[in-house]
Amino acid sequence: MTGRDEIGQDTFLSLAVSSFCMNATLRRPTDRTCERCGRHEQWNAKTESWEIGENAHGSIYCIHEWDINGRFMPIEHNG
């Protein structure tokens, strides 16, 4: 089972994961923005790679600092 969750400006792809001992949802980011140059990218599930957004800007020479940080929790427990 998959679904999309939006939290603030962050968008995540959610995957249901289950095993004999727990039920959890694995969340992966689907959008990211560089905090230094503002470059915006979106995840393309068909090619399994990041793609530059429609209104692309930013610097090709930037060492990107993506807005995914220690507050991002990839595993969400389902009760």
C-alpha positions as protocol buffer text, in pm:
chain_id: "A"
residue {
  index: 1
  type: MET
  ca { x: 0 y: 0 z: 0 }
}
residue {
  index: 2
  type: THR
  ca { x: 137 y: 342 z: -90 }
}
residue {
  index: 3
  type: GLY
  ca { x: 15 y: 694 z: -29 }
}
residue {
  index: 4
  type: ARG
  ca { x: 126 y: 1055 z: -15 }
}
residue {
  index: 5
  type: ASP
  ca { x: 159 y: 1257 z: 304 }
}
residue {
  index: 6
  type: GLU
  ca { x: 215 y: 1631 z: 315 }
}
residue {
  index: 7
  type: ILE
  ca { x: 370 y: 1783 z: 625 }
}
residue {
  index: 8
  type: GLY
  ca { x: 434 y: 2155 z: 594 }
}
residue {
  index: 9
  type: GLN
  ca { x: 617 y: 2197 z: 264 }
}
residue {
  index: 10
  type: ASP
  ca { x: 759 y: 1843 z: 271 }
}
residue {
  index: 11
  type: THR
  ca { x: 601 y: 1569 z: 65 }
}
residue {
  index: 12
  type: PHE
  ca { x: 673 y: 1203 z: 131 }
}
residue {
  index: 13
  type: LEU
  ca { x: 595 y: 873 z: -35 }
}
residue {
  index: 14
  type: SER
  ca { x: 466 y: 625 z: 222 }
}
residue {
  index: 15
  type: LEU
  ca { x: 507 y: 251 z: 191 }
}
residue {
  index: 16
  type: ALA
  ca { x: 336 y: 6 z: 426 }
}
residue {
  index: 17
  type: VAL
  ca { x: 586 y: -238 z: 578 }
}
residue {
  index: 18
  type: SER
  ca { x: 485 y: -529 z: 796 }
}
residue {
  index: 19
  type: SER
  ca { x: 660 y: -821 z: 959 }
}
residue {
  index: 20
  type: PHE
  ca { x: 578 y: -1074 z: 1228 }
}
residue {
  index: 21
  type: CYS
  ca { x: 669 y: -831 z: 1507 }
}
residue {
  index: 22
  type: MET
  ca { x: 557 y: -485 z: 1391 }
}
residue {
  index: 23
  type: ASN
  ca { x: 360 y: -279 z: 1144 }
}
residue {
  index: 24
  type: ALA
  ca { x: 534 y: 31 z: 1017 }
}
residue {
  index: 25
  type: THR
  ca { x: 525 y: 276 z: 729 }
}
residue {
  index: 26
  type: LEU
  ca { x: 846 y: 364 z: 547 }
}
residue {
  index: 27
  type: ARG
  ca { x: 840 y: 724 z: 428 }
}
residue {
  index: 28
  type: ARG
  ca { x: 1070 y: 853 z: 156 }
}
residue {
  index: 29
  type: PRO
  ca { x: 1094 y: 1216 z: 44 }
}
residue {
  index: 30
  type: THR
  ca { x: 948 y: 1295 z: -301 }
}
residue {
  index: 31
  type: ASP
  ca { x: 1046 y: 1665 z: -311 }
}
residue {
  index: 32
  type: ARG
  ca { x: 1363 y: 1838 z: -197 }
}
residue {
  index: 33
  type: THR
  ca { x: 1500 y: 2191 z: -207 }
}
residue {
  index: 34
  type: CYS
  ca { x: 1861 y: 2304 z: -165 }
}
residue {
  index: 35
  type: GLU
  ca { x: 1894 y: 2537 z: 133 }
}
residue {
  index: 36
  type: ARG
  ca { x: 2191 y: 2716 z: -28 }
}
residue {
  index: 37
  type: CYS
  ca { x: 2084 y: 2792 z: -387 }
}
residue {
  index: 38
  type: GLY
  ca { x: 1710 y: 2711 z: -390 }
}
residue {
  index: 39
  type: ARG
  ca { x: 1728 y: 2432 z: -649 }
}
residue {
  index: 40
  type: HIS
  ca { x: 1406 y: 2223 z: -635 }
}
residue {
  index: 41
  type: GLU
  ca { x: 1396 y: 1857 z: -739 }
}
residue {
  index: 42
  type: GLN
  ca { x: 1120 y: 1594 z: -748 }
}
residue {
  index: 43
  type: TRP
  ca { x: 1149 y: 1214 z: -735 }
}
residue {
  index: 44
  type: ASN
  ca { x: 1052 y: 1034 z: -1059 }
}
residue {
  index: 45
  type: ALA
  ca { x: 929 y: 685 z: -971 }
}
residue {
  index: 46
  type: LYS
  ca { x: 953 y: 561 z: -1331 }
}
residue {
  index: 47
  type: THR
  ca { x: 1323 y: 641 z: -1371 }
}
residue {
  index: 48
  type: GLU
  ca { x: 1394 y: 605 z: -997 }
}
residue {
  index: 49
  type: SER
  ca { x: 1592 y: 929 z: -992 }
}
residue {
  index: 50
  type: TRP
  ca { x: 1565 y: 1294 z: -888 }
}
residue {
  index: 51
  type: GLU
  ca { x: 1460 y: 1545 z: -1158 }
}
residue {
  index: 52
  type: ILE
  ca { x: 1482 y: 1923 z: -1162 }
}
residue {
  index: 53
  type: GLY
  ca { x: 1148 y: 2095 z: -1105 }
}
residue {
  index: 54
  type: GLU
  ca { x: 969 y: 2298 z: -1373 }
}
residue {
  index: 55
  type: ASN
  ca { x: 1082 y: 2638 z: -1243 }
}
residue {
  index: 56
  type: ALA
  ca { x: 1443 y: 2524 z: -1217 }
}
residue {
  index: 57
  type: HIS
  ca { x: 1692 y: 2761 z: -1070 }
}
residue {
  index: 58
  type: GLY
  ca { x: 1995 y: 2727 z: -850 }
}
residue {
  index: 59
  type: SER
  ca { x: 2360 y: 2676 z: -921 }
}
residue {
  index: 60
  type: ILE
  ca { x: 2509 y: 2377 z: -1099 }
}
residue {
  index: 61
  type: TYR
  ca { x: 2827 y: 2445 z: -900 }
}
residue {
  index: 62
  type: CYS
  ca { x: 2654 y: 2437 z: -562 }
}
residue {
  index: 63
  type: ILE
  ca { x: 2735 y: 2158 z: -317 }
}
residue {
  index: 64
  type: HIS
  ca { x: 2367 y: 2110 z: -239 }
}
residue {
  index: 65
  type: GLU
  ca { x: 2243 y: 2111 z: 118 }
}
residue {
  index: 66
  type: TRP
  ca { x: 1905 y: 1939 z: 88 }
}
residue {
  index: 67
  type: ASP
  ca { x: 1624 y: 2030 z: 330 }
}
residue {
  index: 68
  type: ILE
  ca { x: 1610 y: 1673 z: 464 }
}
residue {
  index: 69
  type: ASN
  ca { x: 1755 y: 1680 z: 813 }
}
residue {
  index: 70
  type: GLY
  ca { x: 1764 y: 1502 z: 1147 }
}
residue {
  index: 71
  type: ARG
  ca { x: 1396 y: 1585 z: 1211 }
}
residue {
  index: 72
  type: PHE
  ca { x: 1291 y: 1359 z: 922 }
}
residue {
  index: 73
  type: MET
  ca { x: 1162 y: 1029 z: 1058 }
}
residue {
  index: 74
  type: PRO
  ca { x: 1162 y: 764 z: 781 }
}
residue {
  index: 75
  type: ILE
  ca { x: 983 y: 497 z: 986 }
}
residue {
  index: 76
  type: GLU
  ca { x: 636 y: 560 z: 1121 }
}
residue {
  index: 77
  type: HIS
  ca { x: 494 y: 297 z: 1360 }
}
residue {
  index: 78
  type: ASN
  ca { x: 132 y: 197 z: 1299 }
}
residue {
  index: 79
  type: GLY
  ca { x: 4 y: 114 z: 1644 }
}
